[in-house]
């Protein structure tokens, strides 16, 4: 494999010190470690190893990898293993690609409180999809799905959203029959968006009541109860974006596309499964 003309490591090596000089105080210890790992990956600084052919005796020397999960150089084998594991879980049914996006008004709060807000995002999306899918007015079935968190958009702007890969159907509540959705329609995005907004803001209000949120910098004013309520009210008036479309091609293509989009932005994934009997498909 030939080396690309420009790698993320080149950018970090050239501009990392300048970045830290400007933003170092707001960069976490974990982020410092990631930058250092990417800059040193497969260089002499991490040492090396030699492999020898047991037939001809040829010796090949290589520098060690950093093995950091954020490093694009170390994602090749991880990508293959992840895709293979997820592909084994796919069903012989059509799949849909559903995206839930947080409004950019929440960006500052999410940057300061990534763990509680990302956790709330996963929980809210799961509740939203499963609640609407169970409704007899829509699908009337229990569904399973896979969700992957992206924290940045294609332009490398902070943009938290979840990509969901969802089978086009589910099991009836008694678990005896498979229900298929309409051919080119999964669930109504407006209904998903409204419930997603309501559930997330309820959870956000509860997090504030439990005092698990941090307010600093531009978000410091949100510590005032009255301003916090105004903030929530503005978010209730905002239209929250939910995108749903049946993907082209096989479900495996969707998995690969989602992984490639998230190569530099993925923070984690979680799987929600319905326990499906294959004889019902």
C-alpha positions as CSV (number, residue, x, y, z in Angstrom):
1,X,0.0,0.0,0.0
2,X,1.4,3.4,-1.0
3,X,1.5,6.2,1.5
4,X,-1.0,9.0,0.8
5,X,0.5,12.4,0.0
6,X,-0.8,13.9,3.2
7,X,-1.8,12.2,6.5
8,X,-3.4,13.4,9.7
9,X,-0.1,12.8,11.4
10,X,1.6,15.3,9.0
11,X,-0.9,18.0,10.0
12,X,-0.5,17.2,13.8
13,X,3.3,17.2,13.5
14,X,3.4,20.6,11.6
15,X,0.6,22.5,13.4
16,X,0.1,20.6,16.7
17,X,2.4,22.9,18.7
18,X,0.7,26.0,17.3
19,X,-2.7,24.6,18.1
20,X,-1.8,23.7,21.7
21,X,-0.2,27.2,22.2
22,X,-3.6,28.7,21.4
23,X,-6.0,26.1,22.7
24,X,-4.0,24.1,25.1
25,X,-5.8,25.4,28.2
26,X,-9.1,24.1,26.9
27,X,-7.7,20.8,25.6
28,X,-8.2,17.8,27.9
29,X,-5.5,15.4,29.0
30,X,-7.0,12.7,26.8
31,X,-6.9,15.0,23.8
32,X,-3.3,15.8,24.5
33,X,-2.5,12.0,24.5
34,X,-4.4,11.5,21.2
35,X,-2.4,14.3,19.5
36,X,0.9,12.9,20.7
37,X,0.0,9.3,19.7
38,X,-1.0,10.4,16.2
39,X,2.2,12.4,15.7
40,X,4.4,9.6,16.9
41,X,2.6,6.6,15.3
42,X,4.9,4.4,13.2
43,X,8.0,6.6,13.9
44,X,11.3,5.8,15.6
45,X,10.0,7.4,18.8
46,X,7.8,4.4,19.5
47,X,10.5,1.8,18.6
48,X,10.2,-0.9,16.1
49,X,10.1,-4.6,15.4
50,X,11.4,-7.1,12.9
51,X,9.6,-9.9,11.1
52,X,11.5,-12.7,9.4
53,X,10.2,-15.1,6.7
54,X,10.4,-18.7,7.9
55,X,11.2,-19.9,4.4
56,X,13.7,-17.5,2.8
57,X,14.9,-15.7,6.0
58,X,14.1,-12.2,4.6
59,X,13.8,-9.7,7.5
60,X,11.4,-6.8,7.3
61,X,11.7,-3.9,9.9
62,X,8.7,-1.7,10.9
63,X,8.1,1.0,13.4
64,X,5.5,0.3,16.1
65,X,1.9,1.6,15.9
66,X,0.5,3.8,18.6
67,X,-2.7,1.7,18.7
68,X,-4.8,4.7,19.7
69,X,-8.4,4.2,18.6
70,X,-8.5,7.8,17.2
71,X,-5.5,7.2,15.0
72,X,-6.4,6.7,11.3
73,X,-3.3,4.6,10.7
74,X,-4.4,2.1,13.3
75,X,-8.0,1.8,12.1
76,X,-7.4,-0.6,9.2
77,X,-7.7,-3.9,11.1
78,X,-10.2,-2.4,13.5
79,X,-12.4,-1.4,10.5
80,X,-12.3,-4.9,9.0
81,X,-13.1,-6.6,12.3
82,X,-15.9,-4.1,13.1
83,X,-17.5,-4.5,9.6
84,X,-17.3,-8.2,9.7
85,X,-18.9,-8.4,13.1
86,X,-21.7,-6.1,12.2
87,X,-22.3,-7.8,8.8
88,X,-22.9,-11.1,10.7
89,X,-25.7,-9.4,12.5
90,X,-27.5,-8.2,9.4
91,X,-30.9,-9.7,8.5
92,X,-32.1,-10.6,5.1
93,X,-34.4,-7.6,5.0
94,X,-34.2,-4.0,3.6
95,X,-32.5,-1.5,5.8
96,X,-33.0,2.2,6.4
97,X,-30.5,4.9,7.3
98,X,-31.8,7.3,10.0
99,X,-29.9,10.3,11.3
100,X,-30.7,12.3,14.5
101,X,-29.0,15.7,14.9
102,X,-28.7,17.9,17.9
103,X,-29.3,21.7,17.2
104,X,-26.1,23.7,17.1
105,X,-27.5,25.8,20.0
106,X,-26.5,22.9,22.2
107,X,-22.9,22.7,20.9
108,X,-21.3,24.7,23.7
109,X,-23.1,22.7,26.4
110,X,-22.3,19.4,24.7
111,X,-18.6,20.3,24.4
112,X,-18.4,21.0,28.1
113,X,-20.6,18.0,29.1
114,X,-19.8,15.2,26.5
115,X,-20.5,12.2,28.7
116,X,-24.0,13.1,30.0
117,X,-25.2,14.7,26.7
118,X,-23.9,11.9,24.4
119,X,-25.4,9.3,26.8
120,X,-28.7,11.2,26.8
121,X,-28.5,11.4,22.9
122,X,-28.2,7.6,22.7
123,X,-30.9,7.0,25.2
124,X,-33.3,9.4,23.6
125,X,-32.8,8.2,20.1
126,X,-33.3,4.6,21.2
127,X,-36.5,5.5,23.1
128,X,-37.8,7.5,20.1
129,X,-37.3,4.9,17.5
130,X,-38.6,2.0,19.6
131,X,-41.6,4.0,20.9
132,X,-42.8,5.2,17.4
133,X,-42.1,1.8,15.9
134,X,-44.2,0.1,18.6
135,X,-47.2,2.4,17.8
136,X,-49.8,0.4,15.9
137,X,-50.5,3.6,13.9
138,X,-47.0,3.3,12.4
139,X,-45.2,-0.1,12.4
140,X,-46.6,-1.8,15.5
141,X,-43.5,-3.8,16.1
142,X,-40.4,-4.1,18.3
143,X,-37.3,-3.1,16.3
144,X,-33.5,-3.5,16.6
145,X,-30.9,-1.2,15.3
146,X,-27.3,0.0,15.4
147,X,-26.4,3.6,16.2
148,X,-23.0,5.3,15.7
149,X,-22.2,8.7,17.3
150,X,-20.5,11.3,15.1
151,X,-19.2,14.4,16.8
152,X,-18.0,16.3,13.8
153,X,-19.4,17.0,10.3
154,X,-17.7,16.7,6.9
155,X,-16.4,20.2,7.2
156,X,-14.8,19.3,10.6
157,X,-17.2,21.6,12.5
158,X,-18.5,20.3,15.8
159,X,-21.8,18.6,14.9
160,X,-23.1,15.9,17.2
161,X,-25.4,13.4,15.5
162,X,-26.3,9.7,15.5
163,X,-26.3,7.5,12.4
164,X,-28.7,4.6,12.8
165,X,-28.9,1.5,10.6
166,X,-32.4,0.1,11.0
167,X,-34.0,-3.0,9.5
168,X,-37.2,-2.2,7.7
169,X,-39.4,-4.1,10.1
170,X,-39.6,-5.8,13.5
171,X,-41.3,-8.4,15.6
172,X,-44.9,-8.2,16.8
173,X,-45.1,-7.5,20.6
174,X,-45.8,-11.3,21.2
175,X,-42.7,-12.2,19.2
176,X,-44.4,-14.5,16.9
177,X,-44.5,-12.6,13.6
178,X,-42.3,-10.3,11.5
179,X,-43.9,-7.0,10.4
180,X,-42.5,-5.4,7.3
181,X,-42.7,-1.6,6.8
182,X,-43.9,0.0,3.6
183,X,-41.7,-0.5,0.6
184,X,-40.0,3.0,0.5
185,X,-41.1,4.4,3.9
186,X,-40.0,3.5,7.4
187,X,-41.3,5.9,10.0
188,X,-42.6,9.5,9.8
189,X,-39.6,11.9,10.3
190,X,-41.7,14.7,11.7
191,X,-43.2,12.4,14.4
192,X,-39.7,11.1,15.2
193,X,-38.3,14.7,15.4
194,X,-41.0,15.9,17.8
195,X,-40.7,13.0,20.2
196,X,-36.9,13.1,20.0
197,X,-36.9,16.8,20.9
198,X,-39.4,16.4,23.7
199,X,-37.6,13.4,25.3
200,X,-34.1,15.0,25.0
201,X,-35.2,18.2,26.6
202,X,-36.9,16.3,29.4
203,X,-33.7,14.5,30.0
204,X,-31.7,17.7,29.8
205,X,-33.9,19.3,32.4
206,X,-33.5,16.4,34.7
207,X,-29.7,16.5,34.3
208,X,-29.7,20.1,35.3
209,X,-31.9,19.4,38.3
210,X,-29.4,16.6,39.4
211,X,-26.6,19.2,39.0
212,X,-24.5,16.9,36.7
213,X,-23.9,19.6,34.1
214,X,-21.0,22.0,34.0
215,X,-21.5,25.7,32.9
216,X,-18.4,27.6,32.0
217,X,-17.3,30.2,29.5
218,X,-20.1,31.1,27.2
219,X,-22.4,28.7,29.0
220,X,-21.8,30.2,32.4
221,X,-25.1,32.3,32.2
222,X,-27.1,29.0,32.0
223,X,-26.4,28.4,35.6
224,X,-29.1,31.0,36.3
225,X,-32.4,29.2,36.6
226,X,-34.4,31.8,34.7
227,X,-31.9,32.0,31.8
228,X,-31.9,28.2,31.8
229,X,-35.6,28.0,31.3
230,X,-35.4,30.6,28.5
231,X,-32.7,28.4,26.9
232,X,-34.9,25.3,27.0
233,X,-37.9,27.2,25.7
234,X,-35.9,28.4,22.7
235,X,-34.9,24.8,22.0
236,X,-38.5,23.7,22.2
237,X,-39.3,26.2,19.4
238,X,-36.4,25.0,17.2
239,X,-37.1,22.3,14.6
240,X,-34.9,19.3,15.3
241,X,-33.5,17.5,12.2
242,X,-34.2,13.9,11.7
243,X,-33.3,12.3,8.3
244,X,-34.6,8.9,7.1
245,X,-34.0,7.3,3.8
246,X,-33.8,3.7,2.5
247,X,-30.1,3.2,1.5
248,X,-29.2,2.2,-2.0
249,X,-27.6,-1.2,-2.4
250,X,-26.9,-3.8,0.3
251,X,-26.9,-3.1,4.0
252,X,-23.2,-3.8,4.1
253,X,-22.6,-0.8,1.9
254,X,-24.4,1.4,4.5
255,X,-22.1,0.0,7.3
256,X,-19.0,0.8,5.2
257,X,-20.2,4.3,4.3
258,X,-21.1,5.1,8.0
259,X,-17.7,3.8,9.1
260,X,-15.7,5.7,6.5
261,X,-17.6,9.0,7.3
262,X,-16.8,8.5,11.0
263,X,-13.1,7.5,10.5
264,X,-11.9,10.7,12.1
265,X,-15.1,11.7,14.0
266,X,-16.5,8.5,15.6
267,X,-16.7,8.5,19.3
268,X,-18.5,5.2,19.9
269,X,-21.4,3.0,18.9
270,X,-24.1,1.1,20.6
271,X,-26.3,-1.7,19.3
272,X,-30.0,-2.2,20.1
273,X,-31.2,-5.6,19.0
274,X,-34.5,-7.4,18.8
275,X,-34.1,-11.1,19.4
276,X,-35.4,-12.3,16.0
277,X,-36.3,-15.8,15.0
278,X,-34.9,-16.3,11.5
279,X,-37.8,-18.6,10.6
280,X,-40.1,-15.6,10.7
281,X,-38.2,-13.7,8.1
